[in-house]
Amino acid sequence: MKKMILLAGLMLIAGVSVAAEKKQPDPAKYPLTVHVLCSFLVPAGQSPYRRIAVTLNGKSLEMSTALDGSVLALGDYKARLVKDSSPNAYEIDQTYEFLMPNGGLHTFMLTGFGNSLCPAAS
């Protein structure tokens, strides 16, 4: 009986430790490289949001997200297009998912073309 209780306890501990391991996203599924030129926190009442200016495939873009209210460090991030609901070639509705260095994921919506956020980097 003691062996059964010990065995059940060990199985429970092993199960908890496996469940605690968070599955990391596969970097190969993030084929784009997005270079963040500048990042700003925009206060908006109780829901501040983050705006970033980036280059992607040689194009200057602006993106935003309503995440945790922090600014994003400048540099390169792996990314992928997760939604393209563009109704035609001249009205663009896209959402990108960025892979963070710690394996976390942040979603950004395309909010503009060009780079008006950080003119010195244009």
Chimera marker file (.cmm) of the C-alpha trace (Angstrom):
<marker_set name="trace">
<marker id="1" x="0.000" y="0.000" z="0.000" r="1" g="1" b="0" radius="0.5"/>
<marker id="2" x="2.836" y="2.385" z="0.852" r="1" g="1" b="0" radius="0.5"/>
<marker id="3" x="4.435" y="1.607" z="-2.519" r="1" g="1" b="0" radius="0.5"/>
<marker id="4" x="1.175" y="2.439" z="-4.296" r="1" g="1" b="0" radius="0.5"/>
<marker id="5" x="0.908" y="5.778" z="-2.484" r="1" g="1" b="0" radius="0.5"/>
<marker id="6" x="4.556" y="6.558" z="-3.238" r="1" g="1" b="0" radius="0.5"/>
<marker id="7" x="4.094" y="5.608" z="-6.887" r="1" g="1" b="0" radius="0.5"/>
<marker id="8" x="0.942" y="7.737" z="-7.150" r="1" g="1" b="0" radius="0.5"/>
<marker id="9" x="2.774" y="10.683" z="-5.554" r="1" g="1" b="0" radius="0.5"/>
<marker id="10" x="5.687" y="10.382" z="-7.981" r="1" g="1" b="0" radius="0.5"/>
<marker id="11" x="3.318" y="10.206" z="-10.937" r="1" g="1" b="0" radius="0.5"/>
<marker id="12" x="1.508" y="13.317" z="-9.710" r="1" g="1" b="0" radius="0.5"/>
<marker id="13" x="4.787" y="15.227" z="-9.330" r="1" g="1" b="0" radius="0.5"/>
<marker id="14" x="5.942" y="14.121" z="-12.797" r="1" g="1" b="0" radius="0.5"/>
<marker id="15" x="2.609" y="15.162" z="-14.310" r="1" g="1" b="0" radius="0.5"/>
<marker id="16" x="2.724" y="18.583" z="-12.685" r="1" g="1" b="0" radius="0.5"/>
<marker id="17" x="6.279" y="19.233" z="-13.882" r="1" g="1" b="0" radius="0.5"/>
<marker id="18" x="5.402" y="18.216" z="-17.454" r="1" g="1" b="0" radius="0.5"/>
<marker id="19" x="2.322" y="20.452" z="-17.397" r="1" g="1" b="0" radius="0.5"/>
<marker id="20" x="4.433" y="23.321" z="-16.057" r="1" g="1" b="0" radius="0.5"/>
<marker id="21" x="6.743" y="23.159" z="-19.071" r="1" g="1" b="0" radius="0.5"/>
<marker id="22" x="5.339" y="25.647" z="-21.561" r="1" g="1" b="0" radius="0.5"/>
<marker id="23" x="5.596" y="24.539" z="-25.150" r="1" g="1" b="0" radius="0.5"/>
<marker id="24" x="7.766" y="27.031" z="-27.019" r="1" g="1" b="0" radius="0.5"/>
<marker id="25" x="6.642" y="28.207" z="-30.485" r="1" g="1" b="0" radius="0.5"/>
<marker id="26" x="8.619" y="26.859" z="-33.447" r="1" g="1" b="0" radius="0.5"/>
<marker id="27" x="10.824" y="29.742" z="-34.749" r="1" g="1" b="0" radius="0.5"/>
<marker id="28" x="10.659" y="28.200" z="-38.238" r="1" g="1" b="0" radius="0.5"/>
<marker id="29" x="6.977" y="29.180" z="-38.342" r="1" g="1" b="0" radius="0.5"/>
<marker id="30" x="7.997" y="32.851" z="-38.107" r="1" g="1" b="0" radius="0.5"/>
<marker id="31" x="9.677" y="33.468" z="-41.499" r="1" g="1" b="0" radius="0.5"/>
<marker id="32" x="9.545" y="37.275" z="-41.473" r="1" g="1" b="0" radius="0.5"/>
<marker id="33" x="12.067" y="39.577" z="-39.856" r="1" g="1" b="0" radius="0.5"/>
<marker id="34" x="10.565" y="42.810" z="-38.555" r="1" g="1" b="0" radius="0.5"/>
<marker id="35" x="12.940" y="45.583" z="-37.520" r="1" g="1" b="0" radius="0.5"/>
<marker id="36" x="11.460" y="47.858" z="-34.837" r="1" g="1" b="0" radius="0.5"/>
<marker id="37" x="12.695" y="51.428" z="-35.355" r="1" g="1" b="0" radius="0.5"/>
<marker id="38" x="10.806" y="53.099" z="-32.513" r="1" g="1" b="0" radius="0.5"/>
<marker id="39" x="8.207" y="52.211" z="-29.927" r="1" g="1" b="0" radius="0.5"/>
<marker id="40" x="5.778" y="54.426" z="-28.030" r="1" g="1" b="0" radius="0.5"/>
<marker id="41" x="3.252" y="53.973" z="-25.283" r="1" g="1" b="0" radius="0.5"/>
<marker id="42" x="0.092" y="55.897" z="-26.094" r="1" g="1" b="0" radius="0.5"/>
<marker id="43" x="-1.973" y="56.732" z="-22.995" r="1" g="1" b="0" radius="0.5"/>
<marker id="44" x="-5.637" y="56.062" z="-23.667" r="1" g="1" b="0" radius="0.5"/>
<marker id="45" x="-7.462" y="56.174" z="-20.355" r="1" g="1" b="0" radius="0.5"/>
<marker id="46" x="-7.489" y="52.770" z="-18.696" r="1" g="1" b="0" radius="0.5"/>
<marker id="47" x="-6.257" y="51.036" z="-21.870" r="1" g="1" b="0" radius="0.5"/>
<marker id="48" x="-2.880" y="52.357" z="-23.020" r="1" g="1" b="0" radius="0.5"/>
<marker id="49" x="-1.613" y="50.831" z="-26.222" r="1" g="1" b="0" radius="0.5"/>
<marker id="50" x="1.723" y="50.397" z="-27.947" r="1" g="1" b="0" radius="0.5"/>
<marker id="51" x="2.563" y="51.896" z="-31.338" r="1" g="1" b="0" radius="0.5"/>
<marker id="52" x="5.648" y="50.851" z="-33.234" r="1" g="1" b="0" radius="0.5"/>
<marker id="53" x="7.329" y="51.905" z="-36.457" r="1" g="1" b="0" radius="0.5"/>
<marker id="54" x="8.938" y="49.004" z="-38.298" r="1" g="1" b="0" radius="0.5"/>
<marker id="55" x="10.514" y="47.965" z="-41.535" r="1" g="1" b="0" radius="0.5"/>
<marker id="56" x="9.237" y="44.764" z="-43.102" r="1" g="1" b="0" radius="0.5"/>
<marker id="57" x="10.348" y="43.564" z="-46.516" r="1" g="1" b="0" radius="0.5"/>
<marker id="58" x="11.876" y="46.986" z="-47.166" r="1" g="1" b="0" radius="0.5"/>
<marker id="59" x="8.626" y="48.852" z="-46.390" r="1" g="1" b="0" radius="0.5"/>
<marker id="60" x="8.101" y="51.363" z="-43.580" r="1" g="1" b="0" radius="0.5"/>
<marker id="61" x="4.997" y="50.452" z="-41.575" r="1" g="1" b="0" radius="0.5"/>
<marker id="62" x="3.247" y="51.436" z="-38.376" r="1" g="1" b="0" radius="0.5"/>
<marker id="63" x="1.627" y="48.842" z="-36.113" r="1" g="1" b="0" radius="0.5"/>
<marker id="64" x="-0.211" y="48.889" z="-32.808" r="1" g="1" b="0" radius="0.5"/>
<marker id="65" x="-1.362" y="46.568" z="-30.058" r="1" g="1" b="0" radius="0.5"/>
<marker id="66" x="-3.286" y="46.883" z="-26.809" r="1" g="1" b="0" radius="0.5"/>
<marker id="67" x="-0.978" y="44.728" z="-24.738" r="1" g="1" b="0" radius="0.5"/>
<marker id="68" x="0.483" y="45.387" z="-21.315" r="1" g="1" b="0" radius="0.5"/>
<marker id="69" x="1.306" y="49.076" z="-21.563" r="1" g="1" b="0" radius="0.5"/>
<marker id="70" x="5.065" y="48.656" z="-21.991" r="1" g="1" b="0" radius="0.5"/>
<marker id="71" x="7.275" y="49.802" z="-24.853" r="1" g="1" b="0" radius="0.5"/>
<marker id="72" x="8.959" y="47.254" z="-27.097" r="1" g="1" b="0" radius="0.5"/>
<marker id="73" x="12.755" y="47.208" z="-27.313" r="1" g="1" b="0" radius="0.5"/>
<marker id="74" x="14.226" y="48.254" z="-30.642" r="1" g="1" b="0" radius="0.5"/>
<marker id="75" x="15.707" y="45.585" z="-32.888" r="1" g="1" b="0" radius="0.5"/>
<marker id="76" x="14.791" y="42.567" z="-34.973" r="1" g="1" b="0" radius="0.5"/>
<marker id="77" x="11.939" y="40.175" z="-34.215" r="1" g="1" b="0" radius="0.5"/>
<marker id="78" x="10.766" y="37.060" z="-36.005" r="1" g="1" b="0" radius="0.5"/>
<marker id="79" x="7.164" y="37.365" z="-37.155" r="1" g="1" b="0" radius="0.5"/>
<marker id="80" x="4.424" y="35.862" z="-39.283" r="1" g="1" b="0" radius="0.5"/>
<marker id="81" x="1.264" y="37.109" z="-40.954" r="1" g="1" b="0" radius="0.5"/>
<marker id="82" x="-1.675" y="35.643" z="-39.018" r="1" g="1" b="0" radius="0.5"/>
<marker id="83" x="-4.570" y="37.485" z="-40.672" r="1" g="1" b="0" radius="0.5"/>
<marker id="84" x="-5.024" y="39.104" z="-44.046" r="1" g="1" b="0" radius="0.5"/>
<marker id="85" x="-8.597" y="40.311" z="-44.473" r="1" g="1" b="0" radius="0.5"/>
<marker id="86" x="-7.695" y="42.835" z="-47.141" r="1" g="1" b="0" radius="0.5"/>
<marker id="87" x="-10.751" y="43.321" z="-49.345" r="1" g="1" b="0" radius="0.5"/>
<marker id="88" x="-8.582" y="44.338" z="-52.310" r="1" g="1" b="0" radius="0.5"/>
<marker id="89" x="-5.058" y="45.411" z="-53.272" r="1" g="1" b="0" radius="0.5"/>
<marker id="90" x="-5.434" y="49.008" z="-52.054" r="1" g="1" b="0" radius="0.5"/>
<marker id="91" x="-7.212" y="48.573" z="-48.681" r="1" g="1" b="0" radius="0.5"/>
<marker id="92" x="-4.972" y="46.568" z="-46.380" r="1" g="1" b="0" radius="0.5"/>
<marker id="93" x="-6.163" y="44.778" z="-43.219" r="1" g="1" b="0" radius="0.5"/>
<marker id="94" x="-3.354" y="42.657" z="-41.781" r="1" g="1" b="0" radius="0.5"/>
<marker id="95" x="-2.340" y="41.309" z="-38.388" r="1" g="1" b="0" radius="0.5"/>
<marker id="96" x="1.113" y="40.007" z="-37.504" r="1" g="1" b="0" radius="0.5"/>
<marker id="97" x="2.346" y="37.840" z="-34.643" r="1" g="1" b="0" radius="0.5"/>
<marker id="98" x="5.829" y="38.580" z="-33.259" r="1" g="1" b="0" radius="0.5"/>
<marker id="99" x="7.929" y="35.917" z="-31.558" r="1" g="1" b="0" radius="0.5"/>
<marker id="100" x="9.615" y="37.427" z="-28.497" r="1" g="1" b="0" radius="0.5"/>
<marker id="101" x="13.095" y="36.299" z="-27.368" r="1" g="1" b="0" radius="0.5"/>
<marker id="102" x="11.564" y="34.511" z="-24.357" r="1" g="1" b="0" radius="0.5"/>
<marker id="103" x="9.177" y="32.526" z="-26.583" r="1" g="1" b="0" radius="0.5"/>
<marker id="104" x="6.189" y="34.758" z="-25.875" r="1" g="1" b="0" radius="0.5"/>
<marker id="105" x="3.931" y="35.990" z="-28.645" r="1" g="1" b="0" radius="0.5"/>
<marker id="106" x="2.632" y="39.516" z="-29.248" r="1" g="1" b="0" radius="0.5"/>
<marker id="107" x="0.072" y="40.407" z="-31.904" r="1" g="1" b="0" radius="0.5"/>
<marker id="108" x="0.277" y="43.674" z="-33.834" r="1" g="1" b="0" radius="0.5"/>
<marker id="109" x="-2.231" y="45.161" z="-36.239" r="1" g="1" b="0" radius="0.5"/>
<marker id="110" x="-1.015" y="47.095" z="-39.278" r="1" g="1" b="0" radius="0.5"/>
<marker id="111" x="-2.190" y="50.661" z="-38.739" r="1" g="1" b="0" radius="0.5"/>
<marker id="112" x="-0.298" y="52.650" z="-41.358" r="1" g="1" b="0" radius="0.5"/>
<marker id="113" x="2.197" y="52.856" z="-44.156" r="1" g="1" b="0" radius="0.5"/>
<marker id="114" x="5.184" y="55.158" z="-43.925" r="1" g="1" b="0" radius="0.5"/>
<marker id="115" x="6.973" y="56.258" z="-40.809" r="1" g="1" b="0" radius="0.5"/>
<marker id="116" x="5.533" y="59.284" z="-39.046" r="1" g="1" b="0" radius="0.5"/>
<marker id="117" x="6.278" y="58.001" z="-35.544" r="1" g="1" b="0" radius="0.5"/>
<marker id="118" x="10.030" y="58.508" z="-35.628" r="1" g="1" b="0" radius="0.5"/>
<marker id="119" x="10.890" y="60.933" z="-38.455" r="1" g="1" b="0" radius="0.5"/>
<marker id="120" x="14.602" y="60.855" z="-37.611" r="1" g="1" b="0" radius="0.5"/>
<marker id="121" x="14.681" y="57.171" z="-38.618" r="1" g="1" b="0" radius="0.5"/>
<marker id="122" x="12.880" y="57.765" z="-41.958" r="1" g="1" b="0" radius="0.5"/>
<link id1="1" id2="2" r="1" g="1" b="0" radius="0.2"/>
<link id1="2" id2="3" r="1" g="1" b="0" radius="0.2"/>
<link id1="3" id2="4" r="1" g="1" b="0" radius="0.2"/>
<link id1="4" id2="5" r="1" g="1" b="0" radius="0.2"/>
<link id1="5" id2="6" r="1" g="1" b="0" radius="0.2"/>
<link id1="6" id2="7" r="1" g="1" b="0" radius="0.2"/>
<link id1="7" id2="8" r="1" g="1" b="0" radius="0.2"/>
<link id1="8" id2="9" r="1" g="1" b="0" radius="0.2"/>
<link id1="9" id2="10" r="1" g="1" b="0" radius="0.2"/>
<link id1="10" id2="11" r="1" g="1" b="0" radius="0.2"/>
<link id1="11" id2="12" r="1" g="1" b="0" radius="0.2"/>
<link id1="12" id2="13" r="1" g="1" b="0" radius="0.2"/>
<link id1="13" id2="14" r="1" g="1" b="0" radius="0.2"/>
<link id1="14" id2="15" r="1" g="1" b="0" radius="0.2"/>
<link id1="15" id2="16" r="1" g="1" b="0" radius="0.2"/>
<link id1="16" id2="17" r="1" g="1" b="0" radius="0.2"/>
<link id1="17" id2="18" r="1" g="1" b="0" radius="0.2"/>
<link id1="18" id2="19" r="1" g="1" b="0" radius="0.2"/>
<link id1="19" id2="20" r="1" g="1" b="0" radius="0.2"/>
<link id1="20" id2="21" r="1" g="1" b="0" radius="0.2"/>
<link id1="21" id2="22" r="1" g="1" b="0" radius="0.2"/>
<link id1="22" id2="23" r="1" g="1" b="0" radius="0.2"/>
<link id1="23" id2="24" r="1" g="1" b="0" radius="0.2"/>
<link id1="24" id2="25" r="1" g="1" b="0" radius="0.2"/>
<link id1="25" id2="26" r="1" g="1" b="0" radius="0.2"/>
<link id1="26" id2="27" r="1" g="1" b="0" radius="0.2"/>
<link id1="27" id2="28" r="1" g="1" b="0" radius="0.2"/>
<link id1="28" id2="29" r="1" g="1" b="0" radius="0.2"/>
<link id1="29" id2="30" r="1" g="1" b="0" radius="0.2"/>
<link id1="30" id2="31" r="1" g="1" b="0" radius="0.2"/>
<link id1="31" id2="32" r="1" g="1" b="0" radius="0.2"/>
<link id1="32" id2="33" r="1" g="1" b="0" radius="0.2"/>
<link id1="33" id2="34" r="1" g="1" b="0" radius="0.2"/>
<link id1="34" id2="35" r="1" g="1" b="0" radius="0.2"/>
<link id1="35" id2="36" r="1" g="1" b="0" radius="0.2"/>
<link id1="36" id2="37" r="1" g="1" b="0" radius="0.2"/>
<link id1="37" id2="38" r="1" g="1" b="0" radius="0.2"/>
<link id1="38" id2="39" r="1" g="1" b="0" radius="0.2"/>
<link id1="39" id2="40" r="1" g="1" b="0" radius="0.2"/>
<link id1="40" id2="41" r="1" g="1" b="0" radius="0.2"/>
<link id1="41" id2="42" r="1" g="1" b="0" radius="0.2"/>
<link id1="42" id2="43" r="1" g="1" b="0" radius="0.2"/>
<link id1="43" id2="44" r="1" g="1" b="0" radius="0.2"/>
<link id1="44" id2="45" r="1" g="1" b="0" radius="0.2"/>
<link id1="45" id2="46" r="1" g="1" b="0" radius="0.2"/>
<link id1="46" id2="47" r="1" g="1" b="0" radius="0.2"/>
<link id1="47" id2="48" r="1" g="1" b="0" radius="0.2"/>
<link id1="48" id2="49" r="1" g="1" b="0" radius="0.2"/>
<link id1="49" id2="50" r="1" g="1" b="0" radius="0.2"/>
<link id1="50" id2="51" r="1" g="1" b="0" radius="0.2"/>
<link id1="51" id2="52" r="1" g="1" b="0" radius="0.2"/>
<link id1="52" id2="53" r="1" g="1" b="0" radius="0.2"/>
<link id1="53" id2="54" r="1" g="1" b="0" radius="0.2"/>
<link id1="54" id2="55" r="1" g="1" b="0" radius="0.2"/>
<link id1="55" id2="56" r="1" g="1" b="0" radius="0.2"/>
<link id1="56" id2="57" r="1" g="1" b="0" radius="0.2"/>
<link id1="57" id2="58" r="1" g="1" b="0" radius="0.2"/>
<link id1="58" id2="59" r="1" g="1" b="0" radius="0.2"/>
<link id1="59" id2="60" r="1" g="1" b="0" radius="0.2"/>
<link id1="60" id2="61" r="1" g="1" b="0" radius="0.2"/>
<link id1="61" id2="62" r="1" g="1" b="0" radius="0.2"/>
<link id1="62" id2="63" r="1" g="1" b="0" radius="0.2"/>
<link id1="63" id2="64" r="1" g="1" b="0" radius="0.2"/>
<link id1="64" id2="65" r="1" g="1" b="0" radius="0.2"/>
<link id1="65" id2="66" r="1" g="1" b="0" radius="0.2"/>
<link id1="66" id2="67" r="1" g="1" b="0" radius="0.2"/>
<link id1="67" id2="68" r="1" g="1" b="0" radius="0.2"/>
<link id1="68" id2="69" r="1" g="1" b="0" radius="0.2"/>
<link id1="69" id2="70" r="1" g="1" b="0" radius="0.2"/>
<link id1="70" id2="71" r="1" g="1" b="0" radius="0.2"/>
<link id1="71" id2="72" r="1" g="1" b="0" radius="0.2"/>
<link id1="72" id2="73" r="1" g="1" b="0" radius="0.2"/>
<link id1="73" id2="74" r="1" g="1" b="0" radius="0.2"/>
<link id1="74" id2="75" r="1" g="1" b="0" radius="0.2"/>
<link id1="75" id2="76" r="1" g="1" b="0" radius="0.2"/>
<link id1="76" id2="77" r="1" g="1" b="0" radius="0.2"/>
<link id1="77" id2="78" r="1" g="1" b="0" radius="0.2"/>
<link id1="78" id2="79" r="1" g="1" b="0" radius="0.2"/>
<link id1="79" id2="80" r="1" g="1" b="0" radius="0.2"/>
<link id1="80" id2="81" r="1" g="1" b="0" radius="0.2"/>
<link id1="81" id2="82" r="1" g="1" b="0" radius="0.2"/>
<link id1="82" id2="83" r="1" g="1" b="0" radius="0.2"/>
<link id1="83" id2="84" r="1" g="1" b="0" radius="0.2"/>
<link id1="84" id2="85" r="1" g="1" b="0" radius="0.2"/>
<link id1="85" id2="86" r="1" g="1" b="0" radius="0.2"/>
<link id1="86" id2="87" r="1" g="1" b="0" radius="0.2"/>
<link id1="87" id2="88" r="1" g="1" b="0" radius="0.2"/>
<link id1="88" id2="89" r="1" g="1" b="0" radius="0.2"/>
<link id1="89" id2="90" r="1" g="1" b="0" radius="0.2"/>
<link id1="90" id2="91" r="1" g="1" b="0" radius="0.2"/>
<link id1="91" id2="92" r="1" g="1" b="0" radius="0.2"/>
<link id1="92" id2="93" r="1" g="1" b="0" radius="0.2"/>
<link id1="93" id2="94" r="1" g="1" b="0" radius="0.2"/>
<link id1="94" id2="95" r="1" g="1" b="0" radius="0.2"/>
<link id1="95" id2="96" r="1" g="1" b="0" radius="0.2"/>
<link id1="96" id2="97" r="1" g="1" b="0" radius="0.2"/>
<link id1="97" id2="98" r="1" g="1" b="0" radius="0.2"/>
<link id1="98" id2="99" r="1" g="1" b="0" radius="0.2"/>
<link id1="99" id2="100" r="1" g="1" b="0" radius="0.2"/>
<link id1="100" id2="101" r="1" g="1" b="0" radius="0.2"/>
<link id1="101" id2="102" r="1" g="1" b="0" radius="0.2"/>
<link id1="102" id2="103" r="1" g="1" b="0" radius="0.2"/>
<link id1="103" id2="104" r="1" g="1" b="0" radius="0.2"/>
<link id1="104" id2="105" r="1" g="1" b="0" radius="0.2"/>
<link id1="105" id2="106" r="1" g="1" b="0" radius="0.2"/>
<link id1="106" id2="107" r="1" g="1" b="0" radius="0.2"/>
<link id1="107" id2="108" r="1" g="1" b="0" radius="0.2"/>
<link id1="108" id2="109" r="1" g="1" b="0" radius="0.2"/>
<link id1="109" id2="110" r="1" g="1" b="0" radius="0.2"/>
<link id1="110" id2="111" r="1" g="1" b="0" radius="0.2"/>
<link id1="111" id2="112" r="1" g="1" b="0" radius="0.2"/>
<link id1="112" id2="113" r="1" g="1" b="0" radius="0.2"/>
<link id1="113" id2="114" r="1" g="1" b="0" radius="0.2"/>
<link id1="114" id2="115" r="1" g="1" b="0" radius="0.2"/>
<link id1="115" id2="116" r="1" g="1" b="0" radius="0.2"/>
<link id1="116" id2="117" r="1" g="1" b="0" radius="0.2"/>
<link id1="117" id2="118" r="1" g="1" b="0" radius="0.2"/>
<link id1="118" id2="119" r="1" g="1" b="0" radius="0.2"/>
<link id1="119" id2="120" r="1" g="1" b="0" radius="0.2"/>
<link id1="120" id2="121" r="1" g="1" b="0" radius="0.2"/>
<link id1="121" id2="122" r="1" g="1" b="0" radius="0.2"/>
</marker_set>
